[in-house]
Amino acid sequence: MEALYQYLWRHRLMGRRLSTVGGEEVRVIDPGVLNTDAGPDFFNAKVRIGSQQWAGNIEIHVKASDWYRHGHDRDPAYGNVILHVVGVSDREVFKSDGTRLPQAELTLPEGFFRTYRELHDGLLSVRCAPRLRELSVLNVADWLETLGVERMQTKAERILSVYRGCGCDWRQTCFVALARGLGFGLNSDPFEMLARSVDLKYAGRHSDNPFQLQALLFGQAGMLDPTRFIFDEYYQGMCREYFFLARKYGMRPMRPDLWKYARTRPQNFPHRRIALLARFLEGGFSLFSAIKDAGGDGDRLRPVFRMPLEGYWHDHSSFDVVSRFPSDVLSEASIDLLLINTVAPLYYAYGVVTGDAEAGSLGLDIQSRLPAERNTIVRHWEDLGLKAGDAFRSQALIQLRKEYCDRKKCLYCRFGHQLLRRDAAM
């Protein structure tokens, strides 16, 4: 509740004219800067109390007695507080030097409170859904533009974390990003763990031997256990090969129970994606160079990901499980997802590190030229009247749903803020 009062103060949604408990008028000249660390809630505010103008800090509580409950009366850090803003004034308060602190009781505007309750307590996944059509087209477009960039920055920061963790090696970073992308959400985390556990320096020594590359990846994925009753010749050969490689390079496998198979079609099983990842290692991992050379051109990027599965994985979905598929290459929709979630953030992250603004903008350009994703989140937004014309917009809608709606951060969403501000004036 205190965060709600901070929101009201920060955006000057005080409803009726504000005054101290003693009856002096309070005029907010500058609400100050919100403090997210220890200390008063707002720094460097300016207010006029009666005829006197003050500059200093603001402390906000639900009840005035919280001043004592939090020990502010004994804390010199609160000595520069010029106004105590509360929801309920249940007692006078004094600072550590004994001086009485002016106190104002904040009243929630009726319209604001009604809208806030609807947003906060609503059972809908998108709590403002019934009122989305009230929002201005300009504000919607502006907020979605911001969200699209925000999501790109989030993805790029994950890539930069990998980059810093692997000694600033872009090839290794690209390998981890590709692996995570091949997880397609359901298995993204275990795929990233797998790629982080494989040093391209070691994999490069076996780049001319597809069988050894597959053994290396399947073994690290925890999928090779010679004690299992799988008498498939390929599987047993993999086990023997991985045992040799693991001892040679001092490698330890992942836990096999990390992989998920629920609601996954056989052609999309992790085994086939791992086999595909191994194909990218054949002849030496050169994907990052190919991405840079393509310069964001989708026509040049797509063939890079049309890597066919050959040999054993041409007709197997798992070890000793024969299945025939209509195609041994990724679908165009899957390639689009890799361009959206892997290639575009790589460009953006590379631009951040090198200071190359053009490289960074390529990431955003790629998404704006690709078709919008088709998933439950995007379809739900379209049912509510917000359509995604391209991948950049669909990424923005996914960001809005996951980071704001699902987290109940309506106070930090421009849609919620616009509705609250409008109703506060009613």
DAVEN-V535106 format. One record per backbone hydrogen bond with DSSP energy under -0.5 kcal/mol. NH is the residue of the N-H (numbers start at 1). CO is the residue of the C=O. Records with the same first field share a line. If there is no record, write none. Layout:
NH = CO  CO
This chain:
5 = 1
6 = 2
7 = 3
8 = 4
9 = 5
10 = 6
11 = 7
12 = 9
13 = 8
14 = 12
20 = 24
21 = 103
23 = 20
26 = 18
27 = 25  48
28 = 26
29 = 27  46
30 = 46
33 = 43
35 = 41
36 = 34
41 = 58
42 = 58
43 = 33
45 = 56
46 = 30
47 = 54
48 = 27
49 = 47  52
50 = 25  48
52 = 49
54 = 47
56 = 45
57 = 80
58 = 42
59 = 83
61 = 85
64 = 88
66 = 63
67 = 64
68 = 65
69 = 65
70 = 66
71 = 68
72 = 67
73 = 67
74 = 71
75 = 72
76 = 74
78 = 75
79 = 76
81 = 78
82 = 57
83 = 57
84 = 102
85 = 59  83
86 = 84  104
87 = 61  62
88 = 62
90 = 88
95 = 99
98 = 95
101 = 93
102 = 100
104 = 84
105 = 19
106 = 86  104
113 = 109
114 = 110
115 = 111
116 = 112
117 = 113
118 = 114
119 = 115
120 = 116
121 = 117
122 = 118
127 = 125
129 = 126
131 = 128
132 = 129
134 = 131
135 = 132
140 = 136
141 = 137
142 = 138
143 = 139
144 = 140
145 = 141
146 = 142
147 = 143
148 = 144
149 = 145
150 = 146
151 = 147
152 = 148
153 = 149
154 = 150
155 = 151
156 = 152
157 = 153
158 = 154
159 = 155
160 = 156
161 = 157
162 = 158
163 = 159
164 = 160
165 = 161
166 = 162
167 = 164
168 = 163
170 = 168
173 = 169
174 = 170
175 = 171
176 = 172
177 = 173
178 = 174
179 = 175
180 = 176
181 = 177
182 = 178
183 = 179  180
184 = 181
186 = 184
187 = 183
188 = 185
191 = 187
192 = 188
193 = 189
194 = 190
195 = 191
196 = 192
197 = 193  194
198 = 195
199 = 197
200 = 198
202 = 199
203 = 199
204 = 200
205 = 201  202
206 = 203
207 = 204
209 = 206
213 = 209
214 = 210
215 = 211
216 = 212
217 = 213
218 = 214
219 = 215
220 = 216
221 = 217
222 = 219
223 = 218
225 = 223
228 = 225
230 = 228
231 = 229
236 = 232
237 = 233
238 = 234
239 = 235
240 = 236
241 = 237
242 = 238
243 = 239
244 = 240
245 = 241
246 = 242
247 = 243
248 = 244
249 = 245
250 = 246
251 = 246
254 = 220
258 = 255
259 = 256
264 = 261
268 = 265
269 = 266
272 = 269
273 = 269
274 = 270
275 = 271
276 = 272
277 = 273
278 = 274
279 = 275
280 = 276
281 = 277  278
282 = 278  279
283 = 207
284 = 281
286 = 284
290 = 286
291 = 287
292 = 288
293 = 289
294 = 290
295 = 291  292
296 = 291
297 = 294
298 = 296
300 = 297
301 = 297
302 = 298
303 = 299
304 = 301
305 = 301  302
306 = 303
307 = 305
308 = 306
309 = 328
313 = 310
314 = 311
315 = 312
317 = 321
318 = 321
321 = 318
322 = 320
323 = 315
330 = 305
335 = 331
336 = 332
337 = 333
338 = 334
339 = 335
340 = 336
341 = 337
342 = 338
343 = 338
344 = 339
346 = 342
347 = 343
348 = 344
349 = 345
350 = 346
351 = 347
352 = 348
353 = 349
354 = 350
355 = 351
356 = 351
357 = 355
360 = 356
361 = 357
362 = 358
363 = 359  360
364 = 360
365 = 361
366 = 362
367 = 363
368 = 364
369 = 365  366
370 = 366  367
375 = 373
379 = 375
380 = 376
381 = 377
382 = 378
383 = 379
384 = 380
385 = 382
386 = 381
387 = 385
389 = 387
391 = 367  370
392 = 367
394 = 390
395 = 391
396 = 392
397 = 393
398 = 394
399 = 395
400 = 396
401 = 397
402 = 398
403 = 399
404 = 400
405 = 400
406 = 401
408 = 405
409 = 404
410 = 408
412 = 409
413 = 410
417 = 413
418 = 414
419 = 415
420 = 416
421 = 417
422 = 418
423 = 419
424 = 420
425 = 421  422
426 = 423
